[in-house]
Amino acid sequence: MEASISFKEKSMLSSCHLCPRDCGVNRLSGAVGFCGAGALARVALVSLHKWEEPCLVGSDGRGAGTVFFSHCNLRCCFCQNHEISHEGKGSDVTDERLAEIFLEQQARGAATLDLVTPTHFVPQILHALALAKAQGFHLPVVYNSGAYETVETVESLAGAVDVYLPDLKYMEETSARDYSAAPDYPAAARAAIEAMFRQVGPAQFAADGQMTRGVLVRHLVLPGCRHESMKILDWFHETFGDKIQVSLMNQYTPMYHASEHKNLSRRLTTFEYESVVEHALDLGMTHCYVQERRAASKEYVPSFDGSGVAPLQPPSLRGEP
């Protein structure tokens, strides 16, 4: 393990303060904090994902090169990825193997490198990116997170991340506490998103429409929470104007422990979603994606079967001539 851990990783993992949980545990000693992550990055799936926003999958739709990390510092009761985020399904990989995964995604023709739920593995990712770049890696790096991170962690990513893809889940402490066990989420996430914007600036796009730099903020509209969603749009507009890209998502599907909450035990209605879209239009927002109703389906949940995580075997080890 020692050979795959950089000096910077050692300092960040020996007392972990990567997120607002501020656990302070020594992950190098085998201890784990709230998220459950250890000294090595754990990966559950490596894939070409064609269902991300259009500006991330390439003009020919070849797909974002997703790397799904296991564990999470949030406990969203409706999480569609709960088997990896809450239960930790996945395989530990060294930083060297993680660098190889990044290069393999590039070789597959991925439009971007899409790091999904990466916050608790920032030190390992930074080391792996440095290793990969030394071997010719050049894809735009997308940091796809729940936005529950510290400003210091965001600042440590300067120069490594091209596009930030955070969620902004809640504006109210009550919602954040009840649904994600993080009452400080609204304040922490807003501060993190502002830090992301300061770092990469206004959204920039290539001639073919691919996003090359900037912030794309997702917001999943939840049933019974449309007024909270409108407050989030107000904050987007007041804080950034049209300098960020927004993605309004209607794909909420009751999963995991959602049925324990009356609001979340049902699907989103057409009225609820359309009223939030109308609010965005009333604000004059122009850089905003909307979703079709058919996106609300379990069919869009990836199968976390470990594809792409293990090292590629040479032909002689695969039983081929």
Order of alpha helices (4+ residues) and beta strands (2+ residues): alpha-beta-beta-alpha-beta-alpha-beta-alpha-beta-alpha-beta-alpha-alpha-beta-beta-alpha-beta-alpha-beta
